Amino acid sequence: MEPGEVEEHLLASAETGSRAHIDDKNRLELILSNADNLPWRKMMRAAVFLESKLLWSLALPAIVVYMVNYIMSMATQIFCGHLGNLELAAASLGNTGIQVFAYGLMH
C-alpha cells in the first residue's frame, strides 16, 4: 500500500462513522417534524429511542473511564488500609490530590 492510499482509507472510514451519526440526527429531525404523520406516542417512542442511542454512544466511554478510575482508587485504598491507618490516610490524600489536579487540568 502506498501512503496516499492509507490516507484515503482513513478519511473514508472517518466519513463513514460520522455519516452514520448524521443519518441518525437527520432521522431524528424527520421524526420530530412529524413528516410521516405518525401518532404522537409512536413519534415520541421513535424520537426517544434515537436520542437515547445518540446519548449512549457519547456517554458510554466516559462512564467506563470514570468507573475504571474509581475502581483503581478504591483498590489502592483497600490495599493501603491493610498496611495501617497512616498508610491509608496517605493513600487517600494522595489519590484525592491527584484526582483534583487531573480534573483541574481537564476543565
C-alpha positions as CSV (number, residue, x, y, z in Angstrom):
1,M,0.0,0.0,0.0
2,E,1.2,3.5,-0.8
3,P,0.9,6.3,1.7
4,G,-1.8,8.1,-0.3
5,E,-4.0,5.0,-0.2
6,V,-3.7,4.7,3.5
7,E,-4.8,8.4,4.0
8,E,-7.7,7.9,1.6
9,H,-8.8,4.8,3.5
10,L,-8.6,6.5,6.9
11,L,-10.5,9.5,5.6
12,A,-13.2,7.3,4.1
13,S,-13.6,5.3,7.4
14,A,-13.9,8.6,9.3
15,E,-16.5,9.9,7.0
16,T,-18.4,6.7,7.2
17,G,-18.6,6.9,11.0
18,S,-19.7,10.5,11.0
19,R,-22.2,9.8,8.2
20,A,-24.0,7.2,10.4
21,H,-24.2,9.8,13.2
22,I,-25.5,12.4,10.8
23,D,-28.1,9.9,9.4
24,D,-29.4,9.4,13.0
25,K,-29.6,13.1,13.5
26,N,-31.4,13.6,10.2
27,R,-33.8,10.8,11.1
28,L,-34.5,12.3,14.5
29,E,-35.3,15.7,12.8
30,L,-37.6,13.9,10.4
31,I,-39.4,12.1,13.2
32,L,-39.8,15.3,15.3
33,S,-41.1,17.3,12.3
34,N,-43.7,14.5,12.0
35,A,-43.3,14.3,8.2
36,D,-44.8,10.8,8.3
37,N,-47.9,11.9,10.2
38,L,-47.3,9.4,13.0
39,P,-49.4,9.3,16.1
40,W,-47.9,11.3,19.0
41,R,-47.0,8.2,21.0
42,K,-45.2,6.4,18.1
43,M,-43.4,9.7,17.2
44,M,-42.2,10.2,20.8
45,R,-41.2,6.5,21.2
46,A,-39.1,6.6,18.0
47,A,-37.6,10.0,19.0
48,V,-36.7,8.8,22.5
49,F,-35.1,5.6,21.1
50,L,-32.9,7.6,18.6
51,E,-32.0,10.2,21.2
52,S,-31.0,7.5,23.7
53,K,-28.9,5.8,21.1
54,L,-27.1,9.0,20.3
55,L,-26.6,9.9,24.0
56,W,-25.3,6.4,25.0
57,S,-22.8,6.4,22.2
58,L,-21.4,9.6,23.6
59,A,-21.7,8.8,27.3
60,L,-20.6,5.2,27.5
61,P,-16.9,5.8,27.0
62,A,-17.0,8.5,29.8
63,I,-18.9,6.1,32.1
64,V,-16.3,3.4,31.5
65,V,-13.4,5.7,32.2
66,Y,-14.9,7.0,35.5
67,M,-15.7,3.5,36.7
68,V,-12.2,2.3,36.0
69,N,-10.7,5.3,37.7
70,Y,-13.0,4.8,40.8
71,I,-12.2,1.1,41.0
72,M,-8.4,1.7,40.8
73,S,-8.6,4.4,43.5
74,M,-10.7,2.1,45.7
75,A,-8.4,-0.9,45.2
76,T,-5.4,1.3,46.1
77,Q,-7.1,2.4,49.3
78,I,-8.1,-1.2,50.2
79,F,-4.5,-2.4,49.9
80,C,-3.1,0.5,51.8
81,G,-5.8,0.0,54.5
82,H,-4.3,-3.4,55.2
83,L,-0.9,-1.8,55.9
84,G,-2.2,0.6,58.5
85,N,-4.1,3.7,59.4
86,L,-1.3,6.1,58.5
87,E,-0.7,4.5,55.1
88,L,-4.5,4.5,54.4
89,A,-4.6,8.2,55.2
90,A,-1.6,8.9,53.0
91,A,-3.0,7.0,50.1
92,S,-6.4,8.7,50.4
93,L,-4.9,12.1,50.5
94,G,-2.6,11.3,47.6
95,N,-5.5,9.9,45.5
96,T,-7.6,12.9,46.2
97,G,-4.8,15.3,45.4
98,I,-4.0,13.6,42.1
99,Q,-7.7,13.5,41.1
100,V,-8.2,17.2,41.9
101,F,-5.1,18.1,39.9
102,A,-6.0,15.9,37.0
103,Y,-9.6,17.1,36.9
104,G,-8.4,20.6,37.2
105,L,-6.3,20.2,34.1
106,M,-9.3,18.7,32.2
107,H,-11.6,21.6,33.0
